Amino acid sequence: MYSTEVADKLRDQLKLPEPVGYKILIAMPDVNAATKGGVLLPDELKQRETTASIIGLVVGLGPSAYKDKEKFPDGPYCEKGNFVVFRSYSGTRFKVGDTEFRLINDDSIEATVDDPTGFERA
């Protein structure tokens, strides 16, 4: 699992926005330019795969994220530095440099994973 240091470094280098309210800022992984067999993917397909991605790195949490004790009686679903799974197409998407980010609601997190390698959207 990545540490919070990686998330902080990414935020500092790119001067990312600070999430507000109950929002979570997620860094999206790069979509490979080629398939496992070496076939280059067209830009349109890479864009669709990026949009539909389901795993990202938590780089920031708004001050109200997971504060609702009735909604989250067992505490937060994730923390900065975790890789998380969420629904395809969720959140507000934007890019800084070559990296895509999403702002999603705190209750959109469905799981955490130690290592996102090998996960694919079905």
N, CA, C and O atoms as CSV, one atom per row, in Angstrom:
chain,resi,resn,atom,element,x,y,z
A,1,MET,N,N,0.845,-1.182,0.000
A,1,MET,CA,C,0.000,0.000,0.000
A,1,MET,C,C,0.890,1.244,0.000
A,1,MET,O,O,1.935,1.273,0.649
A,2,TYR,N,N,0.465,2.256,-0.726
A,2,TYR,CA,C,1.215,3.493,-0.741
A,2,TYR,C,C,1.024,4.223,0.576
A,2,TYR,O,O,-0.004,4.087,1.238
A,3,SER,N,N,2.023,4.991,0.937
A,3,SER,CA,C,1.937,5.761,2.164
A,3,SER,C,C,1.321,7.123,1.882
A,3,SER,O,O,1.137,7.518,0.731
A,4,THR,N,N,1.016,7.813,2.937
A,4,THR,CA,C,0.490,9.166,2.769
A,4,THR,C,C,1.554,10.085,2.176
A,4,THR,O,O,1.225,11.119,1.596
A,5,GLU,N,N,2.826,9.714,2.317
A,5,GLU,CA,C,3.905,10.526,1.751
A,5,GLU,C,C,3.788,10.615,0.228
A,5,GLU,O,O,4.026,11.675,-0.351
A,6,VAL,N,N,3.421,9.500,-0.425
A,6,VAL,CA,C,3.253,9.492,-1.878
A,6,VAL,C,C,2.108,10.420,-2.272
A,6,VAL,O,O,2.234,11.207,-3.210
A,7,ALA,N,N,1.001,10.324,-1.559
A,7,ALA,CA,C,-0.152,11.181,-1.852
A,7,ALA,C,C,0.201,12.649,-1.631
A,7,ALA,O,O,-0.164,13.500,-2.443
A,8,ASP,N,N,0.906,12.955,-0.545
A,8,ASP,CA,C,1.306,14.336,-0.265
A,8,ASP,C,C,2.254,14.873,-1.330
A,8,ASP,O,O,2.137,16.025,-1.748
A,9,LYS,N,N,3.193,14.039,-1.769
A,9,LYS,CA,C,4.148,14.453,-2.798
A,9,LYS,C,C,3.415,14.780,-4.100
A,9,LYS,O,O,3.709,15.786,-4.746
A,10,LEU,N,N,2.471,13.935,-4.479
A,10,LEU,CA,C,1.684,14.164,-5.681
A,10,LEU,C,C,0.908,15.472,-5.569
A,10,LEU,O,O,0.886,16.269,-6.507
A,11,ARG,N,N,0.274,15.691,-4.425
A,11,ARG,CA,C,-0.503,16.919,-4.229
A,11,ARG,C,C,0.390,18.153,-4.286
A,11,ARG,O,O,0.028,19.160,-4.895
A,12,ASP,N,N,1.564,18.073,-3.645
A,12,ASP,CA,C,2.465,19.225,-3.617
A,12,ASP,C,C,3.046,19.535,-4.992
A,12,ASP,O,O,3.136,20.699,-5.380
A,13,GLN,N,N,3.443,18.497,-5.731
A,13,GLN,CA,C,4.043,18.700,-7.042
A,13,GLN,C,C,3.058,19.304,-8.034
A,13,GLN,O,O,3.435,20.152,-8.843
A,14,LEU,N,N,1.816,18.880,-7.979
A,14,LEU,CA,C,0.830,19.327,-8.956
A,14,LEU,C,C,-0.044,20.476,-8.468
A,14,LEU,O,O,-0.867,20.994,-9.223
A,15,LYS,N,N,0.130,20.876,-7.214
A,15,LYS,CA,C,-0.665,21.970,-6.651
A,15,LYS,C,C,-2.155,21.719,-6.853
A,15,LYS,O,O,-2.867,22.526,-7.452
A,16,LEU,N,N,-2.600,20.592,-6.343
A,16,LEU,CA,C,-3.979,20.151,-6.529
A,16,LEU,C,C,-4.939,20.923,-5.642
A,16,LEU,O,O,-4.544,21.477,-4.616
A,17,PRO,N,N,-6.208,20.956,-6.044
A,17,PRO,CA,C,-7.213,21.607,-5.206
A,17,PRO,C,C,-7.438,20.820,-3.916
A,17,PRO,O,O,-7.243,19.605,-3.875
A,18,GLU,N,N,-7.840,21.511,-2.891
A,18,GLU,CA,C,-8.170,20.896,-1.603
A,18,GLU,C,C,-9.649,20.506,-1.637
A,18,GLU,O,O,-10.504,21.363,-1.859
A,19,PRO,N,N,-9.964,19.218,-1.417
A,19,PRO,CA,C,-11.382,18.831,-1.414
A,19,PRO,C,C,-12.128,19.529,-0.265
A,19,PRO,O,O,-11.571,19.757,0.809
A,20,VAL,N,N,-13.386,19.858,-0.517
A,20,VAL,CA,C,-14.219,20.502,0.496
A,20,VAL,C,C,-15.356,19.567,0.896
A,20,VAL,O,O,-15.658,18.602,0.193
A,21,GLY,N,N,-15.975,19.862,2.024
A,21,GLY,CA,C,-17.125,19.084,2.468
A,21,GLY,C,C,-16.789,17.621,2.625
A,21,GLY,O,O,-15.783,17.266,3.240
A,22,TYR,N,N,-17.636,16.767,2.065
A,22,TYR,CA,C,-17.488,15.322,2.210
A,22,TYR,C,C,-16.833,14.692,0.976
A,22,TYR,O,O,-16.942,13.482,0.774
A,23,LYS,N,N,-16.161,15.487,0.159
A,23,LYS,CA,C,-15.533,14.993,-1.064
A,23,LYS,C,C,-14.170,14.365,-0.786
A,23,LYS,O,O,-13.488,14.705,0.181
A,24,ILE,N,N,-13.790,13.420,-1.686
A,24,ILE,CA,C,-12.491,12.760,-1.638
A,24,ILE,C,C,-11.816,12.994,-2.975
A,24,ILE,O,O,-12.432,12.809,-4.024
A,25,LEU,N,N,-10.548,13.401,-2.945
A,25,LEU,CA,C,-9.777,13.623,-4.159
A,25,LEU,C,C,-9.001,12.352,-4.489
A,25,LEU,O,O,-8.231,11.850,-3.669
A,26,ILE,N,N,-9.215,11.837,-5.703
A,26,ILE,CA,C,-8.636,10.570,-6.150
A,26,ILE,C,C,-7.754,10.819,-7.369
A,26,ILE,O,O,-8.178,11.489,-8.310
A,27,ALA,N,N,-6.521,10.284,-7.363
A,27,ALA,CA,C,-5.647,10.299,-8.536
A,27,ALA,C,C,-5.883,9.011,-9.302
A,27,ALA,O,O,-5.851,7.924,-8.725
A,28,MET,N,N,-6.116,9.130,-10.584
A,28,MET,CA,C,-6.401,7.970,-11.422
A,28,MET,C,C,-5.108,7.437,-12.034
A,28,MET,O,O,-4.220,8.214,-12.383
A,29,PRO,N,N,-4.999,6.110,-12.166
A,29,PRO,CA,C,-3.798,5.533,-12.773
A,29,PRO,C,C,-3.777,5.794,-14.275
A,29,PRO,O,O,-4.817,6.037,-14.887
A,30,ASP,N,N,-2.593,5.741,-14.857
A,30,ASP,CA,C,-2.467,5.868,-16.304
A,30,ASP,C,C,-2.991,4.611,-16.973
A,30,ASP,O,O,-2.713,3.501,-16.519
A,31,VAL,N,N,-3.746,4.778,-18.047
A,31,VAL,CA,C,-4.205,3.636,-18.846
A,31,VAL,C,C,-3.100,3.301,-19.817
A,31,VAL,O,O,-2.558,4.191,-20.473
A,32,ASN,N,N,-2.754,2.023,-19.920
A,32,ASN,CA,C,-1.690,1.586,-20.818
A,32,ASN,C,C,-1.995,1.988,-22.256
A,32,ASN,O,O,-3.147,1.972,-22.692
A,33,ALA,N,N,-0.942,2.349,-22.981
A,33,ALA,CA,C,-1.099,2.733,-24.377
A,33,ALA,C,C,-1.231,1.521,-25.288
A,33,ALA,O,O,-1.595,1.652,-26.457
A,34,ALA,N,N,-0.930,0.331,-24.745
A,34,ALA,CA,C,-0.998,-0.881,-25.558
A,34,ALA,C,C,-1.599,-2.012,-24.729
A,34,ALA,O,O,-1.590,-1.972,-23.498
A,35,THR,N,N,-2.117,-3.011,-25.419
A,35,THR,CA,C,-2.644,-4.193,-24.751
A,35,THR,C,C,-1.485,-5.053,-24.260
A,35,THR,O,O,-0.325,-4.776,-24.567
A,36,LYS,N,N,-1.802,-6.096,-23.498
A,36,LYS,CA,C,-0.767,-7.008,-23.023
A,36,LYS,C,C,-0.028,-7.657,-24.183
A,36,LYS,O,O,1.140,-8.020,-24.042
A,37,GLY,N,N,-0.683,-7.809,-25.321
A,37,GLY,CA,C,-0.076,-8.401,-26.506
A,37,GLY,C,C,0.721,-7.408,-27.349
A,37,GLY,O,O,1.320,-7.786,-28.355
A,38,GLY,N,N,0.729,-6.138,-26.939
A,38,GLY,CA,C,1.512,-5.135,-27.644
A,38,GLY,C,C,0.757,-4.338,-28.687
A,38,GLY,O,O,1.358,-3.521,-29.383
A,39,VAL,N,N,-0.540,-4.551,-28.816
A,39,VAL,CA,C,-1.337,-3.806,-29.783
A,39,VAL,C,C,-1.628,-2.413,-29.223
A,39,VAL,O,O,-2.149,-2.270,-28.117
A,40,LEU,N,N,-1.283,-1.390,-30.009
A,40,LEU,CA,C,-1.529,-0.017,-29.562
A,40,LEU,C,C,-3.023,0.277,-29.536
A,40,LEU,O,O,-3.759,-0.090,-30.452
A,41,LEU,N,N,-3.457,0.947,-28.470
A,41,LEU,CA,C,-4.863,1.317,-28.342
A,41,LEU,C,C,-5.099,2.691,-28.961
A,41,LEU,O,O,-4.280,3.593,-28.785
A,42,PRO,N,N,-6.199,2.862,-29.680
A,42,PRO,CA,C,-6.517,4.183,-30.210
A,42,PRO,C,C,-6.854,5.147,-29.068
A,42,PRO,O,O,-7.317,4.730,-28.006
A,43,ASP,N,N,-6.617,6.430,-29.302
A,43,ASP,CA,C,-6.858,7.442,-28.268
A,43,ASP,C,C,-8.281,7.395,-27.735
A,43,ASP,O,O,-8.493,7.565,-26.535
A,44,GLU,N,N,-9.258,7.168,-28.602
A,44,GLU,CA,C,-10.660,7.128,-28.169
A,44,GLU,C,C,-10.895,5.995,-27.168
A,44,GLU,O,O,-11.603,6.182,-26.179
A,45,LEU,N,N,-10.310,4.834,-27.415
A,45,LEU,CA,C,-10.461,3.701,-26.504
A,45,LEU,C,C,-9.750,3.968,-25.181
A,45,LEU,O,O,-10.277,3.640,-24.118
A,46,LYS,N,N,-8.553,4.562,-25.239
A,46,LYS,CA,C,-7.842,4.909,-24.000
A,46,LYS,C,C,-8.675,5.880,-23.170
A,46,LYS,O,O,-8.727,5.760,-21.946
A,47,GLN,N,N,-9.332,6.848,-23.829
A,47,GLN,CA,C,-10.170,7.816,-23.125
A,47,GLN,C,C,-11.352,7.125,-22.457
A,47,GLN,O,O,-11.686,7.439,-21.314
A,48,ARG,N,N,-11.991,6.187,-23.157
A,48,ARG,CA,C,-13.126,5.465,-22.578
A,48,ARG,C,C,-12.684,4.642,-21.375
A,48,ARG,O,O,-13.381,4.608,-20.361
A,49,GLU,N,N,-11.538,3.979,-21.473
A,49,GLU,CA,C,-11.029,3.161,-20.370
A,49,GLU,C,C,-10.685,4.028,-19.165
A,49,GLU,O,O,-10.959,3.650,-18.026
A,50,THR,N,N,-10.085,5.187,-19.413
A,50,THR,CA,C,-9.761,6.103,-18.327
A,50,THR,C,C,-11.033,6.578,-17.635
A,50,THR,O,O,-11.093,6.616,-16.406
A,51,THR,N,N,-12.038,6.936,-18.408
A,51,THR,CA,C,-13.298,7.418,-17.858
A,51,THR,C,C,-13.977,6.348,-17.017
A,51,THR,O,O,-14.601,6.653,-16.000
A,52,ALA,N,N,-13.856,5.102,-17.438
A,52,ALA,CA,C,-14.531,4.003,-16.753
A,52,ALA,C,C,-13.677,3.362,-15.660
A,52,ALA,O,O,-14.098,2.375,-15.056
A,53,SER,N,N,-12.503,3.896,-15.398
A,53,SER,CA,C,-11.633,3.309,-14.382
A,53,SER,C,C,-12.336,3.204,-13.040
A,53,SER,O,O,-13.212,4.008,-12.718
A,54,ILE,N,N,-11.945,2.209,-12.267
A,54,ILE,CA,C,-12.620,1.953,-10.988
A,54,ILE,C,C,-11.678,1.954,-9.793
A,54,ILE,O,O,-12.129,1.755,-8.665
A,55,ILE,N,N,-10.384,2.170,-10.005
A,55,ILE,CA,C,-9.424,2.182,-8.901
A,55,ILE,C,C,-8.594,3.453,-8.973
A,55,ILE,O,O,-8.169,3.869,-10.051
A,56,GLY,N,N,-8.366,4.068,-7.813
A,56,GLY,CA,C,-7.542,5.259,-7.762
A,56,GLY,C,C,-6.884,5.405,-6.408
A,56,GLY,O,O,-7.185,4.660,-5.475
A,57,LEU,N,N,-5.979,6.372,-6.306
A,57,LEU,CA,C,-5.226,6.657,-5.087
A,57,LEU,C,C,-5.838,7.854,-4.380
A,57,LEU,O,O,-6.009,8.912,-4.984
A,58,VAL,N,N,-6.166,7.697,-3.113
A,58,VAL,CA,C,-6.718,8.800,-2.320
A,58,VAL,C,C,-5.589,9.785,-2.016
A,58,VAL,O,O,-4.600,9.435,-1.372
A,59,VAL,N,N,-5.755,11.027,-2.493
A,59,VAL,CA,C,-4.744,12.049,-2.235
A,59,VAL,C,C,-5.253,13.162,-1.326
A,59,VAL,O,O,-4.477,14.026,-0.916
A,60,GLY,N,N,-6.535,13.155,-1.009
A,60,GLY,CA,C,-7.064,14.150,-0.093
A,60,GLY,C,C,-8.501,13.866,0.291
A,60,GLY,O,O,-9.268,13.295,-0.484
A,61,LEU,N,N,-8.853,14.275,1.507
A,61,LEU,CA,C,-10.224,14.132,2.012
A,61,LEU,C,C,-10.703,15.482,2.517
A,61,LEU,O,O,-9.968,16.201,3.194
A,62,GLY,N,N,-11.944,15.822,2.181
A,62,GLY,CA,C,-12.528,17.052,2.677
A,62,GLY,C,C,-12.727,16.983,4.189
A,62,GLY,O,O,-12.757,15.890,4.756
A,63,PRO,N,N,-12.862,18.121,4.843
A,63,PRO,CA,C,-12.971,18.157,6.296
A,63,PRO,C,C,-14.213,17.469,6.858
A,63,PRO,O,O,-14.231,17.105,8.033
A,64,SER,N,N,-15.244,17.286,6.047
A,64,SER,CA,C,-16.465,16.628,6.518
A,64,SER,C,C,-16.544,15.156,6.116
A,64,SER,O,O,-17.503,14.470,6.473
A,65,ALA,N,N,-15.546,14.663,5.377
A,65,ALA,CA,C,-15.572,13.269,4.930
A,65,ALA,C,C,-15.574,12.338,6.139
A,65,ALA,O,O,-14.729,12.447,7.028
A,66,TYR,N,N,-16.524,11.436,6.154
A,66,TYR,CA,C,-16.676,10.398,7.188
A,66,TYR,C,C,-16.951,10.938,8.591
A,66,TYR,O,O,-16.733,10.223,9.569
A,67,LYS,N,N,-17.415,12.163,8.715
A,67,LYS,CA,C,-17.716,12.733,10.030
A,67,LYS,C,C,-19.120,12.391,10.518
A,67,LYS,O,O,-19.402,12.514,11.710
A,68,ASP,N,N,-20.004,11.963,9.616
A,68,ASP,CA,C,-21.374,11.616,9.980
A,68,ASP,C,C,-21.381,10.258,10.680
A,68,ASP,O,O,-21.269,9.218,10.031
A,69,LYS,N,N,-21.512,10.273,11.997
A,69,LYS,CA,C,-21.429,9.041,12.811
A,69,LYS,C,C,-22.589,8.089,12.533
A,69,LYS,O,O,-22.435,6.876,12.675
A,70,GLU,N,N,-23.748,8.618,12.139
A,70,GLU,CA,C,-24.880,7.739,11.816
A,70,GLU,C,C,-24.644,7.008,10.496
A,70,GLU,O,O,-24.983,5.832,10.364
A,71,LYS,N,N,-24.069,7.701,9.531
A,71,LYS,CA,C,-23.821,7.121,8.220
A,71,LYS,C,C,-22.591,6.204,8.222
A,71,LYS,O,O,-22.543,5.220,7.483
A,72,PHE,N,N,-21.602,6.532,9.054
A,72,PHE,CA,C,-20.350,5.777,9.122
A,72,PHE,C,C,-20.051,5.369,10.567
A,72,PHE,O,O,-19.060,5.822,11.139
A,73,PRO,N,N,-20.894,4.519,11.165
A,73,PRO,CA,C,-20.709,4.163,12.583
A,73,PRO,C,C,-19.404,3.421,12.862
A,73,PRO,O,O,-18.912,3.434,13.990
A,74,ASP,N,N,-18.846,2.777,11.846
A,74,ASP,CA,C,-17.590,2.046,12.026
A,74,ASP,C,C,-16.369,2.859,11.612
A,74,ASP,O,O,-15.257,2.333,11.577
A,75,GLY,N,N,-16.568,4.130,11.300
A,75,GLY,CA,C,-15.456,4.992,10.926
A,75,GLY,C,C,-15.254,5.089,9.425
A,75,GLY,O,O,-16.064,4.585,8.647
A,76,PRO,N,N,-14.165,5.742,9.020
A,76,PRO,CA,C,-13.894,5.992,7.599
A,76,PRO,C,C,-13.687,4.709,6.805
A,76,PRO,O,O,-13.188,3.707,7.317
A,77,TYR,N,N,-14.085,4.774,5.540
A,77,TYR,CA,C,-13.871,3.653,4.628
A,77,TYR,C,C,-12.433,3.622,4.113
A,77,TYR,O,O,-11.931,2.563,3.735
A,78,CYS,N,N,-11.761,4.798,4.097
A,78,CYS,CA,C,-10.406,4.883,3.561
A,78,CYS,C,C,-9.693,6.075,4.175
A,78,CYS,O,O,-10.278,6.872,4.909
A,79,GLU,N,N,-8.406,6.170,3.849
A,79,GLU,CA,C,-7.622,7.312,4.288
A,79,GLU,C,C,-6.647,7.685,3.176
A,79,GLU,O,O,-6.469,6.941,2.212
A,80,LYS,N,N,-6.028,8.834,3.324
A,80,LYS,CA,C,-5.067,9.294,2.333
A,80,LYS,C,C,-3.962,8.240,2.175
A,80,LYS,O,O,-3.429,7.727,3.158
A,81,GLY,N,N,-3.632,7.930,0.910
A,81,GLY,CA,C,-2.609,6.935,0.629
A,81,GLY,C,C,-3.160,5.565,0.277
A,81,GLY,O,O,-2.414,4.698,-0.177
A,82,ASN,N,N,-4.471,5.354,0.483
A,82,ASN,CA,C,-5.097,4.068,0.125
A,82,ASN,C,C,-5.458,4.038,-1.354
A,82,ASN,O,O,-5.802,5.062,-1.944
A,83,PHE,N,N,-5.374,2.844,-1.944
A,83,PHE,CA,C,-5.990,2.615,-3.239
A,83,PHE,C,C,-7.410,2.165,-2.962
A,83,PHE,O,O,-7.646,1.307,-2.113
A,84,VAL,N,N,-8.358,2.752,-3.686
A,84,VAL,CA,C,-9.767,2.465,-3.446
A,84,VAL,C,C,-10.473,2.054,-4.729
A,84,VAL,O,O,-10.065,2.412,-5.834
A,85,VAL,N,N,-11.543,1.293,-4.548
A,85,VAL,CA,C,-12.405,0.871,-5.645
A,85,VAL,C,C,-13.704,1.661,-5.525
A,85,VAL,O,O,-14.249,1.815,-4.433
A,86,PHE,N,N,-14.191,2.158,-6.659
A,86,PHE,CA,C,-15.452,2.904,-6.704
A,86,PHE,C,C,-16.122,2.618,-8.028
A,86,PHE,O,O,-15.520,1.996,-8.904
A,87,ARG,N,N,-17.345,3.054,-8.190
A,87,ARG,CA,C,-18.106,2.772,-9.407
A,87,ARG,C,C,-17.550,3.523,-10.608
A,87,ARG,O,O,-17.059,4.647,-10.500
A,88,SER,N,N,-17.646,2.854,-11.764
A,88,SER,CA,C,-17.242,3.491,-13.021
A,88,SER,C,C,-18.009,4.787,-13.217
A,88,SER,O,O,-19.173,4.895,-12.832
A,89,TYR,N,N,-17.367,5.747,-13.804
A,89,TYR,CA,C,-17.965,7.024,-14.187
A,89,TYR,C,C,-18.361,7.915,-13.009
A,89,TYR,O,O,-18.992,8.950,-13.224
A,90,SER,N,N,-18.016,7.552,-11.781
A,90,SER,CA,C,-18.436,8.382,-10.655
A,90,SER,C,C,-17.514,9.581,-10.478
A,90,SER,O,O,-16.342,9.555,-10.854
A,91,GLY,N,N,-18.070,10.612,-9.903
A,91,GLY,CA,C,-17.295,11.785,-9.543
A,91,GLY,C,C,-17.144,12.832,-10.625
A,91,GLY,O,O,-17.538,12.646,-11.776
A,92,THR,N,N,-16.558,13.938,-10.208
A,92,THR,CA,C,-16.234,15.040,-11.105
A,92,THR,C,C,-14.810,14.815,-11.586
A,92,THR,O,O,-13.887,14.703,-10.779
A,93,ARG,N,N,-14.631,14.751,-12.900
A,93,ARG,CA,C,-13.333,14.442,-13.493
A,93,ARG,C,C,-12.633,15.717,-13.943
A,93,ARG,O,O,-13.267,16.639,-14.455
A,94,PHE,N,N,-11.292,15.758,-13.743
A,94,PHE,CA,C,-10.472,16.840,-14.277
A,94,PHE,C,C,-9.036,16.354,-14.392
A,94,PHE,O,O,-8.655,15.355,-13.781
A,95,LYS,N,N,-8.243,17.070,-15.183
A,95,LYS,CA,C,-6.845,16.713,-15.375
A,95,LYS,C,C,-5.952,17.841,-14.892
A,95,LYS,O,O,-6.282,19.020,-15.021
A,96,VAL,N,N,-4.815,17.454,-14.334
A,96,VAL,CA,C,-3.735,18.383,-14.029
A,96,VAL,C,C,-2.500,17.758,-14.656
A,96,VAL,O,O,-2.084,16.665,-14.273
A,97,GLY,N,N,-1.917,18.457,-15.624
A,97,GLY,CA,C,-0.824,17.856,-16.386
A,97,GLY,C,C,-1.370,16.654,-17.139
A,97,GLY,O,O,-2.385,16.757,-17.827
A,98,ASP,N,N,-0.706,15.522,-17.014
A,98,ASP,CA,C,-1.137,14.300,-17.694
A,98,ASP,C,C,-1.947,13.383,-16.795
A,98,ASP,O,O,-2.333,12.293,-17.217
A,99,THR,N,N,-2.209,13.801,-15.568
A,99,THR,CA,C,-2.888,12.941,-14.603
A,99,THR,C,C,-4.345,13.328,-14.450
A,99,THR,O,O,-4.674,14.500,-14.267
A,100,GLU,N,N,-5.225,12.319,-14.527
A,100,GLU,CA,C,-6.653,12.560,-14.296
A,100,GLU,C,C,-6.946,12.403,-12.817
A,100,GLU,O,O,-6.362,11.553,-12.144
A,101,PHE,N,N,-7.849,13.226,-12.317
A,101,PHE,CA,C,-8.308,13.173,-10.932
A,101,PHE,C,C,-9.825,13.122,-10.916
A,101,PHE,O,O,-10.489,13.477,-11.890
A,102,ARG,N,N,-10.350,12.678,-9.803
A,102,ARG,CA,C,-11.796,12.711,-9.577
A,102,ARG,C,C,-12.071,13.201,-8.171
A,102,ARG,O,O,-11.320,12.921,-7.237
A,103,LEU,N,N,-13.143,13.926,-8.040
A,103,LEU,CA,C,-13.698,14.286,-6.737
A,103,LEU,C,C,-14.957,13.450,-6.577
A,103,LEU,O,O,-15.911,13.604,-7.340
A,104,ILE,N,N,-14.962,12.562,-5.585
A,104,ILE,CA,C,-16.111,11.680,-5.372
A,104,ILE,C,C,-16.620,11.847,-3.951
A,104,ILE,O,O,-15.915,12.363,-3.084
A,105,ASN,N,N,-17.848,11.410,-3.721
A,105,ASN,CA,C,-18.450,11.463,-2.389
A,105,ASN,C,C,-17.823,10.407,-1.483
A,105,ASN,O,O,-17.386,9.359,-1.957
A,106,ASP,N,N,-17.780,10.683,-0.188
A,106,ASP,CA,C,-17.177,9.744,0.755
A,106,ASP,C,C,-17.876,8.387,0.771
A,106,ASP,O,O,-17.237,7.371,1.045
A,107,ASP,N,N,-19.164,8.354,0.484
A,107,ASP,CA,C,-19.883,7.077,0.499
A,107,ASP,C,C,-19.794,6.322,-0.831
A,107,ASP,O,O,-20.433,5.283,-0.994
A,108,SER,N,N,-19.007,6.837,-1.779
A,108,SER,CA,C,-18.820,6.162,-3.062
A,108,SER,C,C,-17.741,5.088,-3.019
A,108,SER,O,O,-17.631,4.284,-3.945
A,109,ILE,N,N,-16.950,5.068,-1.961
A,109,ILE,CA,C,-15.876,4.075,-1.834
A,109,ILE,C,C,-16.503,2.716,-1.545
A,109,ILE,O,O,-17.322,2.582,-0.636
A,110,GLU,N,N,-16.116,1.716,-2.321
A,110,GLU,CA,C,-16.684,0.377,-2.155
A,110,GLU,C,C,-15.689,-0.619,-1.587
A,110,GLU,O,O,-16.099,-1.638,-1.033
A,111,ALA,N,N,-14.372,-0.349,-1.711
A,111,ALA,CA,C,-13.355,-1.268,-1.175
A,111,ALA,C,C,-12.000,-0.568,-1.202
A,111,ALA,O,O,-11.813,0.433,-1.894
A,112,THR,N,N,-11.071,-1.112,-0.444
A,112,THR,CA,C,-9.676,-0.700,-0.529
A,112,THR,C,C,-8.871,-1.901,-1.011
A,112,THR,O,O,-9.250,-3.048,-0.777
A,113,VAL,N,N,-7.757,-1.627,-1.684
A,113,VAL,CA,C,-6.867,-2.695,-2.157
A,113,VAL,C,C,-5.431,-2.302,-1.843
A,113,VAL,O,O,-5.062,-1.131,-1.934
A,114,ASP,N,N,-4.624,-3.295,-1.472
A,114,ASP,CA,C,-3.221,-3.023,-1.163
A,114,ASP,C,C,-2.421,-2.690,-2.409
A,114,ASP,O,O,-1.566,-1.804,-2.390
A,115,ASP,N,N,-2.703,-3.409,-3.501
A,115,ASP,CA,C,-1.936,-3.240,-4.737
A,115,ASP,C,C,-2.910,-3.295,-5.912
A,115,ASP,O,O,-3.535,-4.331,-6.138
A,116,PRO,N,N,-3.053,-2.194,-6.670
A,116,PRO,CA,C,-4.027,-2.174,-7.763
A,116,PRO,C,C,-3.580,-2.933,-9.008
A,116,PRO,O,O,-4.361,-3.078,-9.949
A,117,THR,N,N,-2.358,-3.412,-9.033
A,117,THR,CA,C,-1.845,-4.132,-10.194
A,117,THR,C,C,-2.695,-5.369,-10.462
A,117,THR,O,O,-3.000,-6.134,-9.547
A,118,GLY,N,N,-3.066,-5.554,-11.692
A,118,GLY,CA,C,-3.818,-6.739,-12.078
A,118,GLY,C,C,-5.322,-6.574,-12.055
A,118,GLY,O,O,-6.034,-7.435,-12.572
A,119,PHE,N,N,-5.833,-5.501,-11.475
A,119,PHE,CA,C,-7.275,-5.270,-11.472
A,119,PHE,C,C,-7.690,-4.681,-12.808
A,119,PHE,O,O,-7.024,-3.794,-13.342
A,120,GLU,N,N,-8.793,-5.180,-13.340
A,120,GLU,CA,C,-9.358,-4.644,-14.576
A,120,GLU,C,C,-10.861,-4.502,-14.400
A,120,GLU,O,O,-11.500,-5.269,-13.680
A,121,ARG,N,N,-11.399,-3.516,-15.067
A,121,ARG,CA,C,-12.848,-3.342,-15.054
A,121,ARG,C,C,-13.445,-4.419,-15.946
A,121,ARG,O,O,-12.960,-4.658,-17.052
A,122,ALA,N,N,-14.499,-5.069,-15.462
A,122,ALA,CA,C,-15.127,-6.144,-16.244
A,122,ALA,C,C,-16.246,-5.606,-17.106
A,122,ALA,O,O,-16.887,-6.366,-17.831
